[in-house]
Amino acid sequence: MRIVSANLNGIRSAANKGFLEWLAQSGADVVALQELKAQDADLTDAMRAPDGYTGYFHCAEKKGYSGVGLYCKRQPDNVIVGLGIAEFDAEGRYIEAQWGNLSVISLYLPSGSSGEERQAVKFAFMDAFWPHLAQLAASGRDVVVLGDWNIAHNEIDLKNWKGNLKNSGFLPEERAWIGRVFGELKLVDVWRTLYADQPGYTWWSNRGQAYAKDVGWRIDYHVATPGLAATAQSASIYKAEKFSDHAPLIVDYGYTV
C-alpha cells in the first residue's frame, strides 16, 4: 500500500504545475493533502476526482487559507472531517478516512512563524490535539497521521539547526512535544525509523537559494502506530518536479486492508 503526504501550498497552484498528472502515475493508494488554500467552490472536477481517485476535503472558512484533503483509490468506509474543536475546525486542519481497522489522517498543524499570536495558536492546537492523538494511539486501530507538523524534531531534521534554535518549528517546547508523541505515545516516525542517518528534508524556504542548496527542513511526517509502522518497506521524497515549497513524502507499506 503506497501512501503519500503532500503539502501543496495551494491546490490550484500545484495543479497548474502538474501535480494531478503526477498523481495519476504515482501508484499511490491514498494521498494526504495539506494547504489546499481553496474553498469547496474553487475545486474543479479534476481536483475533486482526479483520474482513479475520489477526493475528500476539509476547507478552511477563511479564503485562500489552510485546508486538508485525502485522495483515495478505494472508497473509505467512513470519513471524519474535523476534530470537533470549533476554533481549529474553522481552519481546516484534520480529515480522517477509515477502511476496516485502518485510519489514514491528513493533518496540517499550525505554523507559528508569522509571530507571537500564531505561535500561541500553535501551542493551543498542540495542547488540544494531544488527547486525540493519545486516543488514536490507544485505540487498537492501525493509524497513520500524515502531513505538515511544522516541527523539526532533532538537529538532523534541518540544515541550519544552530540558527533556528529560537525560531518557530524548532523551539524546545515544540521539539519536546513531538518527542512525547514518539516516546510517551509510542507512535513511530516512519522516515526516521527507516533511515536513521538521512536528513529527509521536505520543505525549503522560498528565500535565497534554499532549494538549490538543499537548505531544508523535515517537517512533513508519516506518524504511525507500531504495527503499521513495522510494515513500512521503503520511503522516498519526490523532487523530480516541484509542485510546492514542500515535496511529496512517499511510503510503501506491506499492508492490505
TINU-623365 format. One record per residue: residue in three letters; x, y, z of N, C-alpha, C in turn; residue number from 0. Coordinates in steps of 0.001 Angstrom, whole numbers. Example, Ala and Ser with C-alpha at 12.3 -4.5 7.8 and 13.67 -1.06 7.14 Angstrom:
BEGIN
[rec 'ALA' [13190 -5690 7800] [12300 -4500 7800] [13200 -3300 7800] 0] [rec 'SER' [12850 -2250 7080] [13670 -1060 7140] [12900 30 7870] 1] 
***
This chain:
BEGIN
[rec 'MET' [854 -1188 0] [0 0 0] [890 1239 0] 0] [rec 'ARG' [724 2067 -1003] [1526 3294 -1105] [716 4483 -598] 1] [rec 'ILE' [1273 5182 372] [606 6336 979] [1535 7538 852] 2] [rec 'VAL' [973 8670 444] [1746 9875 163] [1204 11027 994] 3] [rec 'SER' [2117 11866 1485] [1737 13133 2108] [2282 14261 1252] 4] [rec 'ALA' [1437 15254 945] [1858 16351 78] [1230 17670 520] 5] [rec 'ASN' [2060 18576 1019] [1620 19947 1252] [1716 20670 -92] 6] [rec 'LEU' [580 21133 -601] [509 21684 -1958] [758 23184 -2018] 7] [rec 'ASN' [685 23871 -878] [793 25340 -865] [-136 25936 -1935] 8] [rec 'GLY' [-1361 25425 -1949] [-2363 25863 -2908] [-2647 24791 -3945] 9] [rec 'ILE' [-3827 24171 -3864] [-4149 23075 -4786] [-4245 23570 -6219] 10] [rec 'ARG' [-4719 24798 -6402] [-4822 25325 -7763] [-3433 25573 -8345] 11] [rec 'SER' [-2544 26109 -7534] [-1171 26327 -7978] [-483 25012 -8308] 12] [rec 'ALA' [-629 24022 -7412] [16 22722 -7633] [-537 22039 -8878] 13] [rec 'ALA' [-1851 22163 -9094] [-2456 21569 -10293] [-1879 22196 -11558] 14] [rec 'ASN' [-1667 23489 -11524] [-1083 24178 -12678] [353 23750 -12935] 15] [rec 'LYS' [1010 23234 -11898] [2407 22790 -12027] [2525 21291 -12303] 16] [rec 'GLY' [1386 20634 -12553] [1426 19242 -12981] [1192 18217 -11895] 17] [rec 'PHE' [706 18632 -10717] [533 17684 -9622] [-458 16573 -9960] 18] [rec 'LEU' [-1563 16907 -10612] [-2582 15895 -10894] [-2075 14876 -11914] 19] [rec 'GLU' [-1256 15321 -12863] [-659 14397 -13824] [317 13457 -13113] 20] [rec 'TRP' [1087 14016 -12191] [1995 13172 -11410] [1203 12163 -10576] 21] [rec 'LEU' [131 12632 -9963] [-692 11762 -9125] [-1185 10547 -9904] 22] [rec 'ALA' [-1599 10764 -11139] [-2170 9689 -11947] [-1182 8555 -12185] 23] [rec 'GLN' [116 8864 -12197] [1116 7814 -12428] [1951 7507 -11187] 24] [rec 'SER' [1509 8003 -10026] [2286 7861 -8790] [2183 6474 -8163] 25] [rec 'GLY' [1120 5742 -8491] [884 4450 -7864] [368 4547 -6442] 26] [rec 'ALA' [-6 5749 -6010] [-470 5940 -4637] [-1874 5366 -4434] 27] [rec 'ASP' [-2074 4748 -3276] [-3410 4300 -2883] [-4167 5399 -2152] 28] [rec 'VAL' [-3443 6154 -1327] [-4025 7284 -599] [-3012 8426 -623] 29] [rec 'VAL' [-3503 9643 -859] [-2656 10834 -810] [-3290 11831 146] 30] [rec 'ALA' [-2532 12221 1159] [-2986 13219 2121] [-2483 14583 1679] 31] [rec 'LEU' [-3392 15534 1567] [-3076 16882 1096] [-3163 17865 2254] 32] [rec 'GLN' [-2274 18855 2225] [-2366 19964 3167] [-2218 21284 2407] 33] [rec 'GLU' [-2676 22336 3046] [-2649 23693 2483] [-3324 23743 1115] 34] [rec 'LEU' [-4606 23395 1122] [-5385 23495 -110] [-5495 24947 -575] 35] [rec 'LYS' [-5621 25852 370] [-5785 27284 81] [-6921 27519 -923] 36] [rec 'ALA' [-8028 26814 -713] [-9166 26896 -1622] [-10448 26607 -858] 37] [rec 'GLN' [-11533 27169 -1347] [-12861 26838 -834] [-13438 25713 -1690] 38] [rec 'ASP' [-14491 25107 -1198] [-15111 23999 -1919] [-15497 24405 -3342] 39] [rec 'ALA' [-15994 25626 -3485] [-16446 26102 -4797] [-15290 26324 -5769] 40] [rec 'ASP' [-14069 26433 -5244] [-12894 26652 -6097] [-12392 25366 -6742] 41] [rec 'LEU' [-12845 24231 -6231] [-12304 22954 -6693] [-12966 22527 -7998] 42] [rec 'THR' [-12150 22293 -9006] [-12665 21818 -10286] [-12985 20326 -10190] 43] [rec 'ASP' [-13676 19815 -11195] [-13973 18386 -11228] [-12691 17566 -11202] 44] [rec 'ALA' [-11666 18045 -11905] [-10387 17326 -11941] [-9720 17307 -10572] 45] [rec 'MET' [-9900 18373 -9798] [-9347 18416 -8437] [-10159 17558 -7481] 46] [rec 'ARG' [-11458 17513 -7677] [-12323 16737 -6783] [-12132 15235 -6981] 47] [rec 'ALA' [-11975 14818 -8218] [-11881 13383 -8525] [-10870 13180 -9647] 48] [rec 'PRO' [-9571 13302 -9319] [-8549 13042 -10338] [-8668 11611 -10834] 49] [rec 'ASP' [-8081 11360 -11968] [-8177 10054 -12609] [-7877 8921 -11622] 50] [rec 'GLY' [-8891 8110 -11323] [-8708 6952 -10455] [-8908 7216 -8979] 51] [rec 'TYR' [-9181 8470 -8595] [-9278 8822 -7173] [-10588 9549 -6874] 52] [rec 'THR' [-10992 9450 -5626] [-12068 10285 -5085] [-11465 11177 -4019] 53] [rec 'GLY' [-11823 12452 -4051] [-11282 13413 -3092] [-12255 13712 -1970] 54] [rec 'TYR' [-11713 13879 -788] [-12474 14289 401] [-11719 15478 993] 55] [rec 'PHE' [-12450 16539 1366] [-11788 17791 1703] [-12351 18427 2974] 56] [rec 'HIS' [-11475 19122 3674] [-11872 19947 4822] [-11256 21322 4600] 57] [rec 'CYS' [-12042 22199 3988] [-11548 23531 3640] [-11683 24478 4836] 58] [rec 'ALA' [-10782 25433 4887] [-10870 26469 5926] [-11993 27439 5578] 59] [rec 'GLU' [-12521 28081 6614] [-13548 29095 6379] [-12947 30333 5722] 60] [rec 'LYS' [-11721 30663 6092] [-11026 31821 5532] [-10580 31512 4111] 61] [rec 'LYS' [-10844 32409 3198] [-10497 32173 1804] [-8985 32127 1606] 62] [rec 'GLY' [-8553 31193 742] [-7143 31106 390] [-6236 30708 1528] 63] [rec 'TYR' [-6755 29877 2438] [-6018 29575 3665] [-6156 28106 4035] 64] [rec 'SER' [-5077 27506 4472] [-5067 26195 5113] [-5871 25159 4308] 65] [rec 'GLY' [-6523 24246 4998] [-7330 23220 4355] [-6566 21930 4119] 66] [rec 'VAL' [-7250 20795 4334] [-6647 19474 4141] [-7577 18607 3286] 67] [rec 'GLY' [-7022 17520 2781] [-7831 16619 1980] [-7189 15252 1870] 68] [rec 'LEU' [-7934 14318 1295] [-7454 12967 1024] [-7924 12543 -355] 69] [rec 'TYR' [-7015 12042 -1169] [-7362 11364 -2409] [-7276 9865 -2158] 70] [rec 'CYS' [-8348 9155 -2451] [-8430 7726 -2134] [-8803 6936 -3385] 71] [rec 'LYS' [-8039 5874 -3660] [-8379 4989 -4774] [-9591 4132 -4426] 72] [rec 'ARG' [-9620 3683 -3200] [-10721 2833 -2746] [-11620 3650 -1825] 73] [rec 'GLN' [-12914 3552 -1996] [-13845 4328 -1190] [-13740 3937 281] 74] [rec 'PRO' [-13547 4918 1168] [-13460 4596 2602] [-14798 4110 3145] 75] [rec 'ASP' [-14722 3385 4254] [-15930 3007 4982] [-16528 4206 5697] 76] [rec 'ASN' [-15651 5131 6081] [-16090 6278 6867] [-15080 7400 6691] 77] [rec 'VAL' [-15561 8646 6698] [-14686 9822 6647] [-15079 10757 7782] 78] [rec 'ILE' [-14093 11159 8571] [-14309 12069 9698] [-13672 13402 9345] 79] [rec 'VAL' [-14475 14452 9331] [-13996 15781 8965] [-13911 16641 10221] 80] [rec 'GLY' [-12702 17037 10581] [-12502 17904 11730] [-12302 17143 13024] 81] [rec 'LEU' [-11853 17882 14032] [-11575 17330 15355] [-12732 17514 16330] 82] [rec 'GLY' [-13736 18290 15924] [-14811 18621 16851] [-14444 19765 17789] 83] [rec 'ILE' [-13409 20521 17401] [-12972 21698 18164] [-13151 22899 17243] 84] [rec 'ALA' [-14153 23717 17509] [-14630 24717 16555] [-13529 25648 16054] 85] [rec 'GLU' [-12701 26148 16956] [-11717 27159 16540] [-10690 26590 15568] 86] [rec 'PHE' [-10383 25311 15705] [-9413 24691 14803] [-10088 24098 13568] 87] [rec 'ASP' [-11304 23604 13723] [-12026 23081 12568] [-12321 24198 11570] 88] [rec 'ALA' [-12460 25428 12046] [-12680 26561 11146] [-11480 26787 10230] 89] [rec 'GLU' [-10314 26269 10636] [-9098 26440 9846] [-8803 25229 8953] 90] [rec 'GLY' [-9634 24190 8992] [-9475 23048 8092] [-8161 22314 8289] 91] [rec 'ARG' [-8009 21651 9442] [-6707 21082 9799] [-6696 19560 9976] 92] [rec 'TYR' [-7829 18877 9821] [-7862 17436 10123] [-8944 16756 9310] 93] [rec 'ILE' [-8571 15666 8647] [-9545 14799 7998] [-9031 13368 8078] 94] [rec 'GLU' [-9925 12427 8352] [-9564 11024 8583] [-10444 10122 7728] 95] [rec 'ALA' [-9814 9198 7020] [-10552 8166 6286] [-10287 6819 6941] 96] [rec 'GLN' [-11313 5987 6997] [-11210 4681 7649] [-11607 3576 6678] 97] [rec 'TRP' [-10785 2535 6656] [-11087 1285 5953] [-10869 168 6956] 98] [rec 'GLY' [-11914 -519 7355] [-11741 -1582 8338] [-11037 -1053 9579] 99] [rec 'ASN' [-9880 -1646 9922] [-9145 -1245 11122] [-8104 -164 10845] 100] [rec 'LEU' [-8069 350 9618] [-7060 1333 9222] [-7629 2742 9210] 101] [rec 'SER' [-6889 3674 9803] [-7205 5098 9721] [-6042 5832 9073] 102] [rec 'VAL' [-6339 6586 8025] [-5345 7446 7375] [-5809 8889 7546] 103] [rec 'ILE' [-4937 9695 8141] [-5302 11051 8563] [-4408 12067 7870] 104] [rec 'SER' [-5010 13142 7376] [-4244 14285 6876] [-4330 15391 7918] 105] [rec 'LEU' [-3160 15858 8348] [-3045 16857 9412] [-2236 18044 8918] 106] [rec 'TYR' [-2711 19238 9225] [-1915 20449 8992] [-1845 21210 10301] 107] [rec 'LEU' [-756 21005 11008] [-562 21655 12306] [-205 23118 12066] 108] [rec 'PRO' [-733 24051 12850] [-477 25467 12584] [1007 25818 12591] 109] [rec 'SER' [1318 26820 11797] [2652 27423 11821] [2635 28607 12784] 110] [rec 'GLY' [3756 28796 13477] [3872 29954 14358] [4881 30968 13860] 111] [rec 'SER' [5306 30806 12608] [6426 31601 12119] [6078 33059 11845] 112] [rec 'SER' [4777 33380 11765] [4407 34765 11438] [4401 35685 12653] 113] [rec 'GLY' [4527 35121 13869] [4573 35989 15040] [4031 35323 16296] 114] [rec 'GLU' [4063 36067 17383] [3688 35524 18689] [2233 35064 18739] 115] [rec 'GLU' [1346 35786 18064] [-78 35421 18105] [-306 34039 17502] 116] [rec 'ARG' [288 33790 16335] [112 32484 15705] [879 31385 16434] 117] [rec 'GLN' [2005 31752 17070] [2716 30758 17876] [1848 30317 19046] 118] [rec 'ALA' [1115 31258 19627] [202 30921 20726] [-904 29985 20229] 119] [rec 'VAL' [-1403 30234 19013] [-2412 29353 18422] [-1825 27956 18198] 120] [rec 'LYS' [-577 27916 17749] [89 26633 17525] [190 25845 18821] 121] [rec 'PHE' [622 26498 19891] [721 25809 21185] [-662 25351 21659] 122] [rec 'ALA' [-1683 26191 21435] [-3047 25822 21844] [-3523 24592 21064] 123] [rec 'PHE' [-3196 24537 19772] [-3567 23372 18968] [-2859 22129 19480] 124] [rec 'MET' [-1575 22247 19756] [-813 21110 20262] [-1435 20567 21548] 125] [rec 'ASP' [-1838 21467 22434] [-2472 21051 23695] [-3810 20359 23437] 126] [rec 'ALA' [-4591 20914 22506] [-5923 20368 22232] [-5843 19057 21462] 127] [rec 'PHE' [-4823 18922 20623] [-4683 17743 19771] [-4121 16554 20545] 128] [rec 'TRP' [-3405 16823 21621] [-2741 15745 22365] [-3710 14643 22826] 129] [rec 'PRO' [-4828 14976 23474] [-5742 13906 23907] [-6267 13075 22731] 130] [rec 'HIS' [-6467 13723 21592] [-6936 12986 20411] [-5851 12037 19916] 131] [rec 'LEU' [-4621 12508 19873] [-3500 11639 19490] [-3374 10459 20441] 132] [rec 'ALA' [-3505 10749 21735] [-3413 9682 22734] [-4510 8655 22535] 133] [rec 'GLN' [-5703 9129 22199] [-6837 8223 21943] [-6566 7354 20719] 134] [rec 'LEU' [-6022 7969 19671] [-5681 7208 18468] [-4637 6139 18787] 135] [rec 'ALA' [-3626 6525 19565] [-2540 5599 19897] [-3045 4412 20698] 136] [rec 'ALA' [-4074 4640 21513] [-4582 3586 22395] [-5785 2851 21810] 137] [rec 'SER' [-6185 3200 20587] [-7456 2709 20041] [-7417 1256 19591] 138] [rec 'GLY' [-6212 724 19355] [-6108 -605 18786] [-6231 -617 17273] 139] [rec 'ARG' [-6469 542 16674] [-6539 659 15227] [-5140 827 14648] 140] [rec 'ASP' [-4998 517 13360] [-3780 852 12625] [-3968 2270 12107] 141] [rec 'VAL' [-3119 3173 12556] [-3303 4600 12287] [-2028 5182 11704] 142] [rec 'VAL' [-2165 6039 10691] [-1040 6858 10242] [-1531 8290 10096] 143] [rec 'VAL' [-822 9193 10764] [-1107 10627 10698] [-77 11241 9764] 144] [rec 'LEU' [-561 11701 8623] [305 12235 7583] [191 13743 7551] 145] [rec 'GLY' [1307 14383 7216] [1147 15797 6967] [2256 16669 7468] 146] [rec 'ASP' [1937 17950 7426] [2866 19003 7799] [2659 19313 9279] 147] [rec 'TRP' [3585 18790 10091] [3510 19003 11534] [4171 20315 11950] 148] [rec 'ASN' [4862 20961 11029] [5509 22253 11283] [6463 22220 12475] 149] [rec 'ILE' [7070 21056 12712] [8076 20905 13769] [9184 19997 13240] 150] [rec 'ALA' [10420 20448 13334] [11577 19587 13090] [12011 19028 14444] 151] [rec 'HIS' [12119 17710 14548] [12324 17074 15845] [13748 17236 16371] 152] [rec 'ASN' [14711 16854 15570] [16108 16844 16023] [17017 17602 15063] 153] [rec 'GLU' [18281 17753 15450] [19219 18545 14661] [19362 18022 13241] 154] [rec 'ILE' [19282 16703 13065] [19409 16117 11728] [18273 16544 10807] 155] [rec 'ASP' [17186 17028 11386] [15976 17297 10630] [15924 18683 9990] 156] [rec 'LEU' [16945 19482 10153] [17036 20750 9430] [18501 21108 9250] 157] [rec 'LYS' [18778 21734 8113] [20169 22028 7757] [20795 23024 8729] 158] [rec 'ASN' [20114 24139 8942] [20672 25220 9758] [20077 25189 11159] 159] [rec 'TRP' [20345 24109 11904] [19706 23960 13206] [20228 24985 14218] 160] [rec 'LYS' [21494 25322 14144] [22058 26276 15117] [21405 27646 14994] 161] [rec 'GLY' [21078 28031 13767] [20473 29337 13550] [18981 29382 13806] 162] [rec 'ASN' [18378 28242 14133] [16926 28178 14305] [16487 27745 15700] 163] [rec 'LEU' [17408 27748 16639] [17091 27267 17986] [16010 28097 18684] 164] [rec 'LYS' [15857 29351 18254] [14857 30225 18873] [13716 30545 17916] 165] [rec 'ASN' [13638 29792 16824] [12612 30057 15813] [11510 29004 15841] 166] [rec 'SER' [10294 29450 15497] [9151 28543 15420] [9473 27382 14494] 167] [rec 'GLY' [9092 26198 14926] [9385 24986 14191] [10537 24201 14776] 168] [rec 'PHE' [11366 24887 15591] [12480 24189 16240] [12660 24683 17675] 169] [rec 'LEU' [11586 25196 18250] [11627 25651 19640] [11711 24452 20583] 170] [rec 'PRO' [12369 24613 21724] [12484 23487 22660] [11141 22877 23043] 171] [rec 'GLU' [10120 23733 23234] [8806 23222 23639] [8180 22374 22537] 172] [rec 'GLU' [8367 22801 21288] [7815 22055 20159] [8529 20716 20011] 173] [rec 'ARG' [9836 20747 20096] [10627 19521 19948] [10307 18531 21075] 174] [rec 'ALA' [10116 19052 22277] [9771 18177 23405] [8395 17544 23192] 175] [rec 'TRP' [7469 18333 22660] [6104 17831 22430] [6104 16697 21418] 176] [rec 'ILE' [6764 16897 20281] [6762 15830 19280] [7598 14642 19766] 177] [rec 'GLY' [8582 14916 20622] [9321 13824 21249] [8421 12963 22121] 178] [rec 'ARG' [7461 13588 22788] [6493 12843 23605] [5566 12010 22728] 179] [rec 'VAL' [5249 12514 21521] [4434 11741 20582] [5113 10403 20292] 180] [rec 'PHE' [6427 10463 20086] [7167 9242 19757] [7535 8436 21003] 181] [rec 'GLY' [7788 9111 22100] [8212 8426 23314] [7048 7962 24169] 182] [rec 'GLU' [6271 8900 24645] [5175 8596 25569] [4030 7846 24897] 183] [rec 'LEU' [3655 8280 23679] [2526 7653 22992] [2944 6445 22163] 184] [rec 'LYS' [4263 6266 21986] [4804 5121 21236] [4391 5134 19766] 185] [rec 'LEU' [4034 6309 19254] [3820 6423 17820] [5183 6505 17130] 186] [rec 'VAL' [5231 6141 15867] [6511 5920 15186] [6708 6925 14057] 187] [rec 'ASP' [7866 7548 14032] [8306 8423 12952] [8871 7510 11855] 188] [rec 'VAL' [8053 7246 10840] [8382 6183 9883] [9667 6492 9113] 189] [rec 'TRP' [9810 7703 8604] [11030 8030 7855] [12275 7815 8703] 190] [rec 'ARG' [12264 8351 9902] [13462 8289 10744] [13764 6859 11187] 191] [rec 'THR' [12733 6033 11304] [12944 4629 11643] [13579 3868 10486] 192] [rec 'LEU' [13148 4191 9266] [13714 3541 8085] [15124 4046 7786] 193] [rec 'TYR' [15321 5350 7969] [16572 5986 7549] [17118 6859 8687] 194] [rec 'ALA' [17872 6231 9552] [18345 6911 10761] [19278 8073 10453] 195] [rec 'ASP' [20011 7992 9338] [21059 8972 9064] [20775 9870 7870] 196] [rec 'GLN' [19620 9728 7237] [19298 10574 6085] [18406 11730 6534] 197] [rec 'PRO' [18822 12975 6306] [18034 14119 6788] [16567 14066 6358] 198] [rec 'GLY' [16314 13817 5075] [14928 13685 4627] [14156 14985 4573] 199] [rec 'TYR' [14807 16062 4159] [14116 17359 4100] [12912 17305 3168] 200] [rec 'THR' [11838 17966 3582] [10610 18001 2774] [10131 19418 2492] 201] [rec 'TRP' [10773 20425 3106] [10365 21822 2895] [11601 22704 2803] 202] [rec 'TRP' [11518 23674 1893] [12608 24624 1685] [12010 26017 1591] 203] [rec 'SER' [12621 26975 2273] [12183 28361 2186] [12302 28855 750] 204] [rec 'ASN' [11410 29770 383] [11496 30392 -939] [12536 31507 -970] 205] [rec 'ARG' [13109 31806 175] [14122 32869 239] [15478 32349 -247] 206] [rec 'GLY' [16199 33227 -936] [17557 32891 -1343] [17604 31647 -2211] 207] [rec 'GLN' [18612 30827 -1993] [18841 29620 -2782] [18621 28366 -1931] 208] [rec 'ALA' [17640 28434 -1018] [17445 27328 -72] [17212 25999 -780] 209] [rec 'TYR' [16358 26000 -1812] [16057 24745 -2508] [17270 24263 -3299] 210] [rec 'ALA' [17886 25168 -4026] [19041 24798 -4849] [20186 24260 -3998] 211] [rec 'LYS' [20348 24824 -2815] [21444 24419 -1922] [21012 23349 -917] 212] [rec 'ASP' [19761 22912 -1018] [19193 21902 -123] [19293 22305 1345] 213] [rec 'VAL' [19008 23577 1619] [18941 24063 2999] [17480 23887 3445] 214] [rec 'GLY' [17165 22672 3874] [15774 22324 4111] [15446 21962 5546] 215] [rec 'TRP' [14181 21627 5729] [13624 21171 6999] [12825 19896 6741] 216] [rec 'ARG' [12835 18990 7693] [11952 17818 7648] [10795 18086 8606] 217] [rec 'ILE' [9701 18583 8055] [8538 18916 8886] [7290 18153 8444] 218] [rec 'ASP' [7410 17369 7368] [6312 16514 6910] [6604 15085 7355] 219] [rec 'TYR' [5617 14431 7903] [5827 13137 8547] [4769 12110 8148] 220] [rec 'HIS' [5153 10839 8250] [4228 9723 8445] [4428 9308 9904] 221] [rec 'VAL' [3425 9496 10739] [3484 9110 12147] [2463 7983 12340] 222] [rec 'ALA' [2968 6786 12642] [2113 5597 12601] [2140 4816 13898] 223] [rec 'THR' [1069 4064 14127] [1059 3117 15234] [2087 2016 14941] 224] [rec 'PRO' [2630 1398 15979] [3771 491 15781] [3533 -650 14800] 225] [rec 'GLY' [2365 -1269 14858] [2100 -2399 13971] [2117 -2001 12509] 226] [rec 'LEU' [1502 -866 12197] [1502 -368 10822] [2903 72 10418] 227] [rec 'ALA' [3582 784 11303] [4931 1263 11003] [5879 111 10687] 228] [rec 'ALA' [5678 -1001 11359] [6562 -2156 11167] [6444 -2741 9768] 229] [rec 'THR' [5360 -2421 9054] [5196 -2935 7696] [5808 -2007 6646] 230] [rec 'ALA' [6311 -826 7063] [6904 125 6113] [8139 -491 5473] 231] [rec 'GLN' [8151 -513 4161] [9231 -1161 3417] [10260 -171 2893] 232] [rec 'SER' [9786 988 2435] [10692 1993 1888] [9978 3338 1864] 233] [rec 'ALA' [10766 4399 1782] [10213 5746 1713] [11062 6571 764] 234] [rec 'SER' [10456 7600 182] [11186 8486 -714] [10548 9867 -703] 235] [rec 'ILE' [11328 10840 -1161] [10854 12219 -1274] [10955 12599 -2748] 236] [rec 'TYR' [9837 12989 -3340] [9789 13211 -4785] [10200 14641 -5115] 237] [rec 'LYS' [11356 14775 -5798] [11872 16100 -6129] [12131 16284 -7628] 238] [rec 'ALA' [11740 15309 -8431] [11973 15434 -9880] [11166 16579 -10485] 239] [rec 'GLU' [10024 16870 -9862] [9213 18034 -10232] [8932 18811 -8952] 240] [rec 'LYS' [8674 20111 -9107] [8434 20965 -7935] [7017 21535 -8028] 241] [rec 'PHE' [6140 20994 -7204] [4750 21440 -7199] [4490 22512 -6159] 242] [rec 'SER' [5402 22659 -5199] [5145 23439 -3989] [6483 23740 -3341] 243] [rec 'ASP' [6458 24465 -2205] [7688 24627 -1415] [7951 23390 -552] 244] [rec 'HIS' [7023 22433 -569] [7200 21119 52] [7342 20074 -1059] 245] [rec 'ALA' [7922 18924 -728] [7991 17800 -1665] [7155 16642 -1127] 246] [rec 'PRO' [6497 15887 -2008] [5712 14734 -1555] [6581 13690 -854] 247] [rec 'LEU' [6056 13190 257] [6716 12154 1054] [5958 10845 840] 248] [rec 'ILE' [6641 9861 265] [6021 8614 -178] [6520 7465 693] 249] [rec 'VAL' [5594 6650 1206] [5981 5444 1958] [5196 4265 1399] 250] [rec 'ASP' [5912 3174 1156] [5287 1912 754] [5201 997 1971] 251] [rec 'TYR' [3970 582 2282] [3706 -304 3410] [3314 -1679 2891] 252] [rec 'GLY' [3771 -2725 3542] [3335 -4082 3252] [2047 -4362 4012] 253] [rec 'TYR' [1013 -3647 3663] [-244 -3655 4424] [-1392 -3733 3436] 254] [rec 'THR' [-2333 -4592 3717] [-3538 -4660 2897] [-4757 -4515 3783] 255] [rec 'VAL' [-5755 -3833 3264] [-6985 -3602 4028] [-7923 -4777 3822] 256] 
***
